[in-house]
Each structure stands twice: as C-alpha cells, then as structure tokens.
Amino acid sequence: MTKEYDPYEDARRERAQATDDWRETSSRFWRYLRTRPMESWGFFIAGLLLGGMFF
C-alpha cells in the first residue's frame, strides 16, 4: 500500500522545527544573560519596558 500525501504533515513538521529553534535561541540568550552582572539585567528590563511603551 502507498501512503497518501498529507499536506498538514509538512506544516506540523515545520511548526515543530520553528518551536525547537525558538527554544534553542531563547535558551542560549538566558544562559548568556545569567553570566552578566546585575546591571545588565536592569538595562534589559528597562529596554523591555521602553519597547513596550513605544511599540
């Protein structure tokens, strides 16, 4: 028997890959941020707040 083509399977696979990529990137970012001094955390949070107000 031949397996029928499922167009949704490609979308599921791409979505899973995008999720994995995002998790990898965010994991690396948090590892980097944890190695920075506390002042960097303050600038990071201030950037998030300012970005939230302007965008």
N, C-alpha and C positions, 0 to 999 in steps of 0.2 A: 504494500500500500504506500502511496505517496502522501506526504503530509501537505495539507493545504497551506497556502501562504496566509499568514495572519498579519495584516498591516499594523495592528495595535502592538504586536510584539516588539517591533522596532522602536516604537515610541516609549514603551516600558523600559527597554534596554537603555535608550538614550537618557531617559529621566533618571534611571538608577546611576548611570555614569556621571551625570551632572551633579547628583547628590553626593556621590563619592568624592568628586573633585572639590566641591564646596567644603566638605568636611575636612579634607586634606589641607586645603588652603587656610581655613579658619584655625585648624589645629596648629599649623606652623606659626600663624600670627600670634596666637595666645602663648605658645612656647617662647617666642621672641619677646613679647611684652612682659612676661614674667621675669625675664632676665634683666630688664631695665630698672633703673631706680624709681622710687615712688613719684618723683616729679614728672616723669614721663606719663604715668597714669593720670595725673592731674591734667596735663595737656591733652591727652587722649579723650578724657571725659569732657573737657571744655570744648574740644573740637566737635564731639558728638552733639553737645547742646547747641552750639552755634550753628552747626549744619542743620539741626532740626528746626531752628527758628527761621533760617533763611531759605531753606528748601522744603 
